[in-house]
Amino acid sequence: MKAPLSAPILQDVVPCPNDPNSFTNCNSFVTDHFHLDITVDFDKQSIMGSNTVNVTAIQDGGNTLILDYQGIVVQKVEECGDG
């Protein structure tokens, strides 16, 4: 098992204008499709699974995708397609 990815703390990121509760760069990318596959274990009080997200850059220079998450562990990120 690979070690979880660490994310930099982005102090200069401002909330997304379309969603003030999100700190993603939502004006740089659009989500084309996502597939969420989860398993809930009520005894262990945990949720495990995967989320495959397909996005397209909609601004020039859109080479960094900021994922807005809290309290989850990201174990792998892959780039696929033309980019």
C-alpha positions in Angstrom: 0.0 0.0 0.0 1.3 3.4 -0.9 1.5 6.2 1.6 -1.3 8.7 1.4 -0.7 11.8 -0.7 0.0 15.0 1.2 -1.6 18.2 0.1 -0.1 21.6 0.4 -2.0 24.1 2.6 -3.3 26.7 0.2 -3.5 29.9 2.3 -4.1 32.2 -0.7 -7.1 30.2 -2.1 -10.4 32.0 -1.9 -13.8 30.4 -1.8 -15.3 29.4 -5.2 -17.7 32.2 -6.3 -20.4 29.6 -7.3 -20.1 27.8 -3.9 -18.9 29.8 -0.9 -18.4 26.6 1.1 -15.9 25.3 -1.4 -12.2 26.2 -1.9 -11.8 24.4 -5.2 -10.7 26.2 -8.3 -14.1 25.6 -9.9 -13.6 28.3 -12.5 -10.6 26.4 -14.0 -12.2 22.9 -14.5 -15.5 21.4 -15.2 -16.5 17.9 -14.0 -17.5 15.7 -16.9 -18.3 12.5 -15.0 -17.7 10.9 -11.7 -18.2 7.3 -10.4 -18.5 6.8 -6.7 -18.2 3.3 -5.2 -18.4 3.1 -1.4 -18.8 0.6 1.3 -20.3 1.7 4.7 -19.2 -0.3 7.8 -21.6 0.8 10.6 -19.8 -1.4 13.2 -16.4 0.3 12.5 -18.1 3.6 11.8 -16.2 4.0 8.6 -16.8 4.6 4.9 -14.3 3.3 2.4 -14.3 3.4 -1.4 -13.2 5.2 -4.5 -14.3 8.1 -6.6 -13.2 8.3 -10.2 -13.6 11.9 -11.5 -13.2 13.0 -15.1 -12.5 16.7 -15.4 -11.7 19.1 -18.3 -9.7 22.3 -18.0 -11.8 25.2 -19.2 -9.1 27.9 -18.7 -5.7 28.3 -20.2 -3.1 27.2 -17.7 -5.5 24.9 -15.9 -2.8 22.5 -14.8 -3.5 22.3 -11.0 -6.8 20.8 -9.8 -7.6 21.7 -6.2 -9.7 19.0 -4.6 -11.8 20.3 -1.7 -11.8 17.6 0.9 -11.6 17.4 4.7 -11.1 14.3 6.8 -10.4 11.9 4.0 -7.2 10.2 2.9 -6.3 10.4 -0.8 -4.2 7.4 -1.7 -3.8 7.8 -5.4 -4.2 10.4 -8.2 -3.8 9.5 -11.8 -3.7 11.7 -14.9 -5.3 10.1 -18.0 -6.1 11.2 -21.5 -4.5 14.0 -23.5 -3.0 16.0 -20.6 
